[in-house]
Amino acid sequence: MIKVLLSALFAITLFSTVEGHEYHVSITEINLNEQTNRLEISMQLFMDDFEKALRSANKNVKIKDDLSEEAVWTVIQWYLEEHFSVTVNGSRLMFRYIGAEWDKDLHSFHVHSESEEIDEISEVSIYNSIFTEISPEQENMHHLNIGSTHESMLLVKDKERGSIIITP
């Protein structure tokens, strides 16, 4: 009985408050669409961390349930362009932001974008300092699926850049 109560108390403590969540992780999926020769990127970010990062940059924006508001979307794009980039074969890619979706259960949102067309990919380098200015323990996980290359890369405050050689 005590074990059940302790387990329940632990679960309630762990999941009841997202505002004070213990783990600071973003997850980014980078996939090559072989039909369009573009990288498609989906990034999952926690809402409270994002708002805290914006406050630290003197951008007092409250992100609401509706991520389509122009002012909110402009600030999201600004922040991501400052803290995230992908370089292919030594050239930084430009991205077209497609949209975002809110996950109320996880208090997070997904941002979707795609790169310009790419002829050939031999090396992908990622820079990601998202939320490291507010949480030194922030971990930014990346999953790359490009042709036959399926790799994961973890970037943290002391290692905000990483590269992967793409095998043909």
TAWOVEN-V960684 format. One record per residue. N is the residue number from 0. RES is the residue in three letters. OMEGA is omega in radians with two decimals (NA if undefined). Layout:
BEGIN
N_RES_OMEGA + N_RES_OMEGA
END
This chain:
BEGIN
0_MET_3.13 + 1_ILE_3.11 + 2_LYS_3.13 + 3_VAL_3.13 + 4_LEU_3.11 + 5_LEU_3.10 + 6_SER_3.12 + 7_ALA_3.12 + 8_LEU_3.10 + 9_PHE_-3.13 + 10_ALA_3.13 + 11_ILE_3.13 + 12_THR_-3.08 + 13_LEU_-2.99 + 14_PHE_-3.02 + 15_SER_-3.11 + 16_THR_3.08 + 17_VAL_-3.10 + 18_GLU_-3.13 + 19_GLY_-3.06 + 20_HIS_-3.00 + 21_GLU_-3.07 + 22_TYR_-3.12 + 23_HIS_-3.04 + 24_VAL_2.91 + 25_SER_3.13 + 26_ILE_-3.14 + 27_THR_3.06 + 28_GLU_3.08 + 29_ILE_-3.08 + 30_ASN_3.05 + 31_LEU_3.00 + 32_ASN_-3.03 + 33_GLU_3.10 + 34_GLN_-3.11 + 35_THR_-3.05 + 36_ASN_3.11 + 37_ARG_3.01 + 38_LEU_3.07 + 39_GLU_-3.05 + 40_ILE_3.03 + 41_SER_-3.06 + 42_MET_3.09 + 43_GLN_-3.09 + 44_LEU_3.09 + 45_PHE_-3.06 + 46_MET_-3.08 + 47_ASP_3.09 + 48_ASP_-3.13 + 49_PHE_3.13 + 50_GLU_3.10 + 51_LYS_3.11 + 52_ALA_3.11 + 53_LEU_3.09 + 54_ARG_-3.14 + 55_SER_3.09 + 56_ALA_-3.13 + 57_ASN_3.06 + 58_LYS_-3.07 + 59_ASN_-3.14 + 60_VAL_3.06 + 61_LYS_-3.14 + 62_ILE_-3.09 + 63_LYS_3.11 + 64_ASP_-3.11 + 65_ASP_-3.11 + 66_LEU_-3.11 + 67_SER_3.11 + 68_GLU_-3.02 + 69_GLU_-3.12 + 70_ALA_3.14 + 71_VAL_-3.11 + 72_TRP_3.11 + 73_THR_-3.13 + 74_VAL_3.10 + 75_ILE_3.14 + 76_GLN_3.14 + 77_TRP_-3.09 + 78_TYR_-3.10 + 79_LEU_3.11 + 80_GLU_3.09 + 81_GLU_-2.95 + 82_HIS_-3.10 + 83_PHE_3.04 + 84_SER_3.08 + 85_VAL_3.10 + 86_THR_3.10 + 87_VAL_3.14 + 88_ASN_3.09 + 89_GLY_-3.13 + 90_SER_3.12 + 91_ARG_-3.14 + 92_LEU_2.99 + 93_MET_-3.10 + 94_PHE_3.01 + 95_ARG_-3.13 + 96_TYR_-3.05 + 97_ILE_-3.12 + 98_GLY_-3.13 + 99_ALA_3.06 + 100_GLU_-3.06 + 101_TRP_3.04 + 102_ASP_-3.06 + 103_LYS_-3.13 + 104_ASP_-3.11 + 105_LEU_-3.07 + 106_HIS_-3.13 + 107_SER_3.04 + 108_PHE_3.12 + 109_HIS_3.06 + 110_VAL_-3.11 + 111_HIS_3.10 + 112_SER_3.06 + 113_GLU_-3.10 + 114_SER_2.94 + 115_GLU_3.14 + 116_GLU_-3.09 + 117_ILE_-3.13 + 118_ASP_-3.06 + 119_GLU_-3.14 + 120_ILE_3.06 + 121_SER_3.11 + 122_GLU_3.07 + 123_VAL_3.07 + 124_SER_-3.11 + 125_ILE_2.96 + 126_TYR_3.13 + 127_ASN_3.07 + 128_SER_-3.11 + 129_ILE_3.07 + 130_PHE_3.14 + 131_THR_3.11 + 132_GLU_-3.14 + 133_ILE_-3.11 + 134_SER_-3.14 + 135_PRO_-3.13 + 136_GLU_-3.13 + 137_GLN_3.06 + 138_GLU_3.13 + 139_ASN_-3.09 + 140_MET_-3.14 + 141_HIS_3.05 + 142_HIS_-3.12 + 143_LEU_3.06 + 144_ASN_-3.09 + 145_ILE_-3.08 + 146_GLY_3.14 + 147_SER_3.14 + 148_THR_3.09 + 149_HIS_-3.05 + 150_GLU_3.02 + 151_SER_-3.12 + 152_MET_3.09 + 153_LEU_3.08 + 154_LEU_-3.09 + 155_VAL_-3.07 + 156_LYS_-3.12 + 157_ASP_3.11 + 158_LYS_-3.07 + 159_GLU_-3.14 + 160_ARG_3.08 + 161_GLY_-3.12 + 162_SER_3.08 + 163_ILE_3.05 + 164_ILE_-3.11 + 165_ILE_3.12 + 166_THR_-3.12 + 167_PRO_NA
END
